[in-house]
Each structure stands twice: as structure tokens, then as C-alpha cells.
Amino acid sequence: MKQLKSIALALVVALGTLTATAQTTKKVDVSKSNIAWVGKKVTGQHEGTIALKDGALVFKGKKLAGGNFTVDMTSINVTDMPSGQGKEKLEGHLKNDDFFGSEKFATSKLVFKTIAAKGKDTYTVTADLTIKGITNPITFDMVVAGNQATTKLMIDRTKYDIKYGSKSFFEGIGDKAIYDEFELNVTLAI
């Protein structure tokens, strides 16, 4: 009888441990999520949005343990210019081969590789980012609270063969220069 109680106790402890460390994948609600971009140049900046095609965050218990996302590069939208006043021209330029080549590279991907807890609800994530078929590591902080995750990513476009207007590659372009880094402000509904 004592042995049976010991086995039952061990089973309860083992099941409790399994439950506490079980992985849960939460799909991102792309219709309620938002990716806003900002690209800066010497004389100003442009802003817009880009659509998330799909994505998921992985949790072990309540802690962030992984994630992967696909962005629809054909959805590049300029929000700081009205239609008929340069908006369509800029969107077309961003989608062509000078920038993201979205006809050939219709998606970009982000895959989490390592995650470290930084503080309450905050994680430092290192991920592989693929743009135009080129993959590079990127590190950023992500806050996960309730049913939402937010982050800001600074991306050096030149690492993805996007050199148009870069002072790093073209001398003497003066005030026509576009800064190498662009910003993504991401809000994910989970």
C-alpha cells in the first residue's frame, strides 16, 4: 500500500511538472495586429504600414519561448502622403528592386532563436530576419502583457542589399541621402 501511495505521488508530481513546462503556441490575430514603419532621410521622413501575413508566439508556461512571423511585402503602404500626391509613386518605388523587390520577394520572415527574460513581461530576443532572401541576426526587446506583444526593431537595410540612396555606398548624394536604418513599431494581438 505504501508503494502504491509513493507511485501515485510520483505520478502527480511528474504530471504537475509536465503541465508547468508545457509549450503553448498562440497564433497572432493578423487582422488586429499592426506593423508601422518609419524611414528617414536627411530632409525628412516617410511613414507607413505593412501587413503581417501570419505569426505565432510560443510560451513555456507563462514565459515567452519562441516565435515566427511572415510579413506580406506586397502590402507596403505609405500613410504620410495623400493619394495622387506622390503616395502611389513612393509605394511603387519601395516595392521595386531598388528597395524590397516585393514582386520577387513577396514575404519576409522573422524566426526567434534565443530569448532571455529582461524584466517583468520584457524579453530580449535574438532572431533571424530574412528580407530579399538574405538572413541576418537581429536583437530587440519585446514586451508581452496580456493578449498583446509590442516591440520596436531598428533594421539596417544595407545588410539586405537595399543600398538605394545610402551614404555608405554613394558619395556626394548630400541631402538626397536616405538613412541606412529604418524602424518598425510592432503591436501583435495574441
C-alpha positions, 0 to 999 in steps of 0.5 A: 500500500505504501508503494502504491501511495509513493507511485501515485505521488510520483505520478502527480508530481511528474504530471504537475511538472509536465503541465508547468513546462508545457509549450503553448503556441498562440497564433497572432490575430493578423487582422488586429495586429499592426506593423508601422514603419518609419524611414528617414532621410536627411530632409525628412521622413516617410511613414507607413504600414505593412501587413503581417501575413501570419505569426505565432508566439510560443510560451513555456508556461507563462514565459515567452519561448519562441516565435515566427512571423511572415510579413506580406511585402506586397502590402507596403503602404505609405500613410504620410502622403495623400493619394495622387500626391506622390503616395502611389509613386513612393509605394511603387518605388519601395516595392521595386528592386531598388528597395524590397523587390516585393514582386520577387520577394513577396514575404519576409520572415522573422524566426526567434532563436534565443530569448532571455527574460529582461524584466517583468513581461520584457524579453530580449530576443535574438532572431533571424530576419530574412528580407530579399532572401538574405538572413541576418541576426537581429536583437530587440526587446519585446514586451508581452502583457496580456493578449498583446506583444509590442516591440520596436526593431531598428533594421539596417537595410544595407545588410539586405542589399537595399543600398538605394540612396545610402551614404555608405555606398554613394558619395556626394548624394548630400541631402538626397541621402536616405538613412541606412536604418529604418524602424518598425513599431510592432503591436501583435494581438495574441 
